[in-house]
Structure formats: C-alpha cells, structure tokens
Amino acid sequence: MTIIQITPGAGAMYCGVCIRDNALVAILRRMGHQVVMVPLYLPFTLDEADQSAGTPIFFSGINVYLEQKSALFRRAPKWFHNLFTSRSLLKWVARKAARTRAEDLGDLTLSMLRGEEGRQARELDQLIAWLKTQPRPDVICLSTALLIGLARRLKSELHCPVVCQFQGEEYFLDALPEPARSACWQTLAERAADADLFVTPTKYFGELMQRRLSLPAEKLRVSFNGISLSGYGDGWRVTSDGDGVQTPESNLPTPSPVTRHPSPSLGYFARMCKEKGLDTLVEAFIALRQRDRVKDLKLRIGGGCGPADEPFINALRERLSEAGLLGEVTFHPNLDRAAKLEFLRSLTVFSVPALYGEAFGLYVIEALAAGVPVVHPRTGPFPELIEATGGGILCAPADPQALAGAIEELLLDPKRARALGEAGRRAVIEKFSAEAMAGETVRLLEGVCSSPKS
C-alpha cells in the first residue's frame, strides 16, 4: 500500500504520539509499504531515526499562529510566508518557546478543526499541492482527531479514504476556555463524518470518544499502540509470518546488561507535570520513607521537562527538602533513547499515577518492556493495560497513601514483583511491539481501502 501518515511535531519536547507514529512508519516501510511521513507545525524530537527526514514541515507553527492573529499576514505574498517554514528556524523557535497551554489555544484549535473554512486554509492548499506531487496514496492517516479539519479536502482532492487515530484529545479540548470548548467539540463531532474510520488505542478511550462525538460503532476500531523493542533485549528479533507482518519470536529476549542500583528504586518516566501525578508519587515516596519498611528506597524521576514545567519541579524539590529526602531523589530530564533504556532497566517498580483518563499511556509499555512491574491508578486505560499485560497492580486514584501501599506491597515481595515484570515483558513482545501494531494497522487499512464506501 501507499500510505500518507500526517503527524504534528512537538518541537523540542519528546512526544509519545510522534514516537509511536515514527516507529509505526519504520516498520511499515520494512514490511514493503510505501509510506510518506508528513510533519506538521514543528520538527519531531525522537529517540530513533526520523522517518520524516527529507519531507517539508507543513502548517509551520509560526505561520499557523500568525495567520490566526493577523489578517495582514494571511494576505502576505508567498515568498514572505515561506520565510517561516525552515526546519532550522522552527527548531530554534521550539527551543526558545515555553510549552503552549490549552487555555491559550481555543480560537486557534477551532480554526484548525474548521479546515478549509479556517484561517489556515492557505496551509492546507500548500499541503495538498505537495501531496499531489507524490505517488497517489491508497489511504491517508491522521495521527490525532485534532487534525480532522484536513480530512474533507484531502479526500476530495486525493480521492482516497482517511483514517483518524484517537490519542487523548478529550483532556486537551476540555481544558479550552468557553465558548471555544463547546464550539470545538461541536465542530469535531460534525467533521467526524469526513473520516472513514477512527482507530483508538484502548477500548476505554474509544468508548469515551464514541459517546462524546456520537460516533456509529462501525466507524471505530481498537488497535493497541506499540513500541520499538530495539535495545530492550539482546535476543529480540522478528521473523515474517508469511503475510508480510513481522512478529516476534516466541522466546523471551535476554535483558541487556545493566548496572542495578544496590538500593530499591521507584521510578517515574513521563512528562514532569502535575497532570501525570508526579506530585502524588512524590507524596507516596515520602510516606514510604517515613514508614521505613523498605530500606534505602530511592526515587528516580525521568521524562520530558520544558520551561513551563520548571516551577512545578522546583516546588517538588522544596517539598522533598522539607521532608529531608531531596538527596534520595534524582531527576533525569529529556533523556535520549539509550539513557532512557538504562534508566528503565535500573528500576524496581514503576508508577505514573496520572490524574486524568489518558488514551493509552505508552510509558506503561516501555517500563514493562524493560521487565519492571508497574503500579497505576484504577482509572482511565490502566485497568485495561494491566489486564492485557499482567504486568502490575492497581490502586485508588489520586491517593498518595493508597499508592504507597500498593508500591510497598511489591517492594516487600521481590518474587512477585519479578513475576509481574516478566509477565508484562512477554505480553509487550506479543501484543505491544511496533511489529504487532503495524500488522494490525495494515489489516485495518486494507479493510478501509476495500470497503465499497471508500
């Protein structure tokens, strides 16, 4: 198949959606499919080779913003418009800018959802003109429903179906101010008719968005996200199953050599922010140290951290200092892939007690791929992921004491912790690898392309 994958970039920040889509494109190409990965807004920051290399960045983040704010800029000549599309400039802007907040983006989000009727219609024209110079696609994939505004004209101009992925849009949209929030939800529901299929990474999030958008059940499919297992184990490789889908061997990979810390380590790896429950985990760690049943427990915090996150991190440092435990906690922001894998394999137990219902939670799969058992709140996608992997236990949401109790339960039972970690690791290989994700993606896309409705 010839596939167009359209994915928004996050600039200087690591982004789970970008990493997921990049891994998917790499495997699809390895399977023999012709895939063009198109970045929007900003360049990707990835922990593997960039599959969009050589492709222009469309809907330049600078232009999108200026078009929203300035009628004069919308009428500017093409040469002036093109000044703000270079990767080097966009990378520089991304490094300097703080993370944008949903509450500041209501009008812009609504305009993008309106597609050809929005203020960024010029950007859509340029994207379509470029796509017409490429091999005709069999299908176009949008990595988030926030791009649904592109679907109508993409279908009409390129004469192919459009498949849209759900990736946690509810939390962002609900954070928008009124009246933009209601207008965005209404527009998304209306524009949902333009997509031929929606793919959700968990049943939980699919049912949620189906209710919010009044989607017919036949337009929704569940397909787990997956990760590249490269580097997680020396023995990991893939073989063909005869249908072009790559599947892992049945044997469990041998873990790569790693230096284990002599003390037990509780770990977190996600964006360092309140929404991911990092302060809840810090309070649970303080409670664990005060109980002192697990001797010399350390807390290791890793993940994305930008300028907007620094005040929150500084407040956590002050809290840990007040408790006399700052020296027992280490922070590891913005790690590359090799450092991330070393970080994960050094942990004893892993937890990201997110406060909201994420669409998936890729970090759960990353920890389990390293053989580390997880403890997560009984909310959002976590019960579904724990059931599918057998790699951890659940606790009450937003409750530091309950979280501390569940973590302590595993730390005091190393045999059970190891068994959960191994079960999770096997499940990731079987169900949550990039190869498994790509195989299911191909099946879904072929179904859409063969449908009479397409």
N, C-alpha and C positions, 0 to 999 in steps of 0.2 A: 504493500500500500504506500501511497504518497500522502504524508501527513503534515499539516501545519500545526505546530504547538506554539501558542501565544501565552507568554508568561510575564507578569510585571516584575521588574527588578527592585531590590530593596537597597541599592547603593552600598554604603559601607557596612551595613548590618548583614549578618548571616540570617537567612530566611528559610524556614522549613519548607515552604511551598517551592521556592527556587531549587533547593537541594533535591526535593522529591522529583520535580519535573526534569531536572538535569539528569538524574540517574535513570529516569524512565527513557528519555531520548537516547541516551548512550546505549541502553540495552536494545531498544527498538532498532537502532542502526546496526547493532551487532547481529540482530536476527534477520537483517536484509531489507528492512523497510527504509524508504527514503523519507527522512524527517527533516524539516526546516524548523529550527527553534528561533522564535522571534521575541526579543526582549522589548518590553515597554518601560517607559518612564526613566529608569536608571539602570546602570550596569548591575550584573549579578556579583555577589560575593559568595564564592563557593569553596567547598573543601575538596573538589575534584576538578578535572579538566572541564572548561566551559564549553558546552555543546552549542552555544550561540555564537562562538567566535567567527568573525567574518560577516555576521549579519548586522545591518544597521539597527540602532535603537530607535524605535518609533514612539510617538507620543512623548517626546522629550519632556522630562519633568519640568524643565524651565519653561518651555513653550506652553505646556498644559496649564501651568499656573498663570502665566502672563495672558493667555487667551481668556482665562476666566475673569481676570481683573481688568483688562484693558481692551476696549473696542478698537482703539488705535492700533494696538499690536495685532489684533485679528485681521486688520486691513493692510498690515505691513507687507512689503514685497518678499518674494520667496527667498532671495539672497540673504535678507536680514533675518528671516525666520530660521534659515539653515545655520546661522552662526551659533545657535544654541543646541545643536544636535550632536556634537562630537563626544565620543566616549571619554576623552581625557577631561573635557570641561565638566561633564556630568559626574565623573568620578571625583573631581575636585570639589564640586558643589556638595556631593553626598558626604564627603568627609567633614566639611565645614558646618553643615546644617544639623540641627538637633532633630530628633525623631518627630515627625508630624503627629498631631493629636487628632483623633476622630472629631472632637468637638469643634475643630477649626476648619473642617473639610466638608461641611454639609452641602453648600451650594456647588462645590466642585464635583463631589460624588454624584449629585443629582444630574449635573450636566453630562458627566461621563455615561451614566445609565441611559440617558436620552439619545446617545449615539449620534446619528446624522442630524438630529434636531438640537443637539447641544452645542456649546461654544467651541468644542474641539473637533467639529466636523471636518475642518481642514486636515487635521492629523489623520483622520480615518480615510480621507481621499488619498493621501500620500501612501498610507499602508496598503490600500487596495491596488494602487498603481504599481507598487513594487511587487506585490504578490503575483500580479499578472505577468511579471517577467520571469517567474519561477515555474517549474513544472506544475501542471494543473493538479490540485490536491483532490484526493478521494474524500477527505474529511478534514475539518478544522477543529482543533481542541482549544478551548479557553480554560485556563487554569483556575479561574475563580468566577463566581456568578457576578462579581462586581464589574466584569467585562461584558456582560450580556448586551450592553448597548451596541456592541460591534456586530452582533450576530445577524441582524436583519440585512444590512448591506453586504456583509461578507457572503451570505447565502445567495443573494440576488445577483451579485457581481461574479462570484466564482462558481456558482452552480453546484454546490456540494453541501452535505449536511454539516451541522455544527453541534459538537458535544461540549457540554459545560461541566466543570468539576466544582463541587462544593468544597470549601476549605475554611470554614469558620467565619462566614460573613455576618452571622447574626450579632455577634458581640460588637463588631465594628459599627454596624448600622444602628444598633440600639444605643450606642454612645453618641450619635449625632444629635445636635440640638433640634428642637421643633422650630418651625414646621418642616425642616428638611428631612427629619427622620421619617415622618409619615409619608412624605412625598417620595422618598427613595424606596420605601417598602412597596408602595403602590406601583411605582414605575417598574421595579424589579418584577413584581407579580405580572404586570402587563407584558413586559418584554420576555418573560419566561416562555411565552408561546413561540418565540423565534428559535429556540433551541430544540433539536431533535431528541436529545437525551441529556439527563443530568446524572452524573456519577458522584456518589457520596462515599467517603472513606469509612464510615461506620453507619450501622443501622440507626443508632441513636440520632445522629445529626441529620440523616436523610428524613426520618420521621418528623423531626423538628421543622426542617425547611419545607417539607411537604405540607404541613399544617399552615405555616406562615404564608406560603405562596399559593395554596390551594392547587397543588400540582396533581395531575392524574397519576395513579400508581404506575401505569405502564411507561411513564416517562422517567422513571427513577430506577437506578441500579446501584447496588453496593459493591465496591471494589476496594479492598484494603490498600492503604499506602504501603510502600516498601522502601527499603534502603539498600544501598550498595554494601555488600559484605566484604569488600576488599579491605584487607588489613585487620579484620576481626579475628582471623584464624589462619594459620599457615596451610591447613589442609583443605581450604574451601575452594572448590572449582565447580564448574557447571558442565552439563552434558546435554545434547539435544535429545528430545523425546520423539523425534521423527516428524513433528508437525511444525518445526521451526521455533518452538517455545523452549527456552532454556530453563532447566530445572536442576536443583542442587542434588548432589549425590546423597544417598541415604546415610552415609557415615557422618558422625558429628565432627566438625573441624577441630583440630588440635589448637588450643589457645596459643597465641603468640607469646613469646617470652615477655614478662613484665615484672618490674620490681614492686612487690607488695609491701605496703607500709606495715610496720610491726604492730601498730595500733589499729583497731577497727575504724573504718571511715564511712561516714554517712555522706552521701553525695547528692548534688543538685546540678542539672545541666539544662538550662533553657534561658530565655531572656531574663535578665536580672531585674525583675519588676514585681510590684505588689500583685498584679493580676495573676501571676503564676504562683502566688502563695509563698514567695520566698520568706516574707516576714513570719508566716505561720511556721515554716520549717525552722527558722532561727529560734522561735519560742519553744518549739518542740525539742530542739537540741539543748537549749538552756535547761529545760525540765529534765532531760535525760542526764545531763551532767550533775544536776542537783540531786537526783535520785542516787547516782553513783553506783548503780548495779552493773553497768557496762564500763569497765575501767579504761581510762585514757582514750575515750571516744573523740574523734576529730570530725570536723565538718569541712567539706571541700565544696566550694561553690564555683561553678563554671557556667559559661554561656555568653550570649550577646550582651554587651553593655555599651550604650551610647551616651552622649552628653545629657540627654533628658533623664537617664536613669541614675546619674551620679548622686543627686540629692537623696534619693531613696537608699542607695548603698551607704552613703555617709551616715544616714540615720541608723542603719543596721549596725554599722561599726560602733557607733556610740552606745547602742543598746548592749552589744556584746562586751564592750569595755566596762560598762556599768556592772555587768554580771561577772566581770573578771575572767572572761573567756575569749577575748579578742585574739590572744596568742594561740588559741586552739582551732582557729578558723583560717582557711586560706582562700583567696579569691583568684580566679583564673579566667579573666575576660577574653573573649574573642579569640579562642584557640583555633589553630589550623587543624586539619584532619588528623595528622599524626599525633599531635599533642592531645586532641580530644579522645582518641582511642586509648592512649596511655592513661589519661585521666579516668576514663570509664572503667578500665580494667583494674585500676588501683582501689576501687570502691568495694565496700562490704554490702551495703544496702543503698538503694537509690530512691529518691522521692522528689516529685514536683507537685505539691498539693494545690493545683490551680483552683482559683476561686470561681471560675465560670465554665460553662459547658463547651469545651473545645470540640472541634470537628473530629480530631484524631489524637494528637499527642505523639509526634514522631519520636520524641525523646524516650518514651517508654520502650519502643522497639530498639532504639540504639543501646540502651542500658542492658536489655535482655540479650541482645546480640553479643555483648561482652560477658554474658553469664552472670550478671548482677541482678539479684531479686529486687522487686520494686514494691513500694507501699504507696498507695494513692487513695484519694477520697472516693467514697461510694457515690459518685456523681458523674454526669456527662458521659464520655465514651469509656471511662476507665473500667467499669464493670464488664463491658463488652470485651475490652482488650485483655483483661485478666482472665476471663473465661476462655478466650480464644488461645491464650498462650500458656496458662497455668503457671505463670512466672512471678506471682506475687500475692499480696493480700490487700484487702480494702479496709478503710476506716471511715468514721464520720467526717463529713466535710467541714472545713474552716474551724477545726477544733484542735489546737496545739496539744492538749493533753491526750486526746484520742490518738492523734498521730504519733506522739511519743510512745504511747503504749504499744501500738502496732509495730513500730520500728524496734522497740526494745524486745518484743516477742521474738523477732527474727535474730537479733543480735545475740540473744541468750540461747538460741538453738541453732548453732552453726550447721548441723547436719541438715536440718530442714531448709535453712537458707540456701545451702549449696544445691539441694534437690530442686528447689523452686527456680534457681538460676539456670540450672541445666535444662529443666523442662522448658523454660522460656526461650533458651537459646535454640533448642531443637525446633520449637514452634516458629521462631523467626525464620530459620532456614527453610522450613516447609511452606509457610504461608505469607511471610512478610519480607522476602527478599525482593530486590529490584526485578529479578527474573520472574518471580511469581506475579508481581504487579504488571509487568509488561505482557505476560501471557494472557492475563485476564483482560487487560486493556485491548489487546488485539482481538480477542473474542467479542468484546462489546462493540468495538469499532466496525468489525466486519458485519455484525448484526445490523448496525445502523445503516451501513452502506448498501446492504442487500435489501433493506426494507423498501416496499413499494412507496411509502410516504416520502422517502428521500429523493 
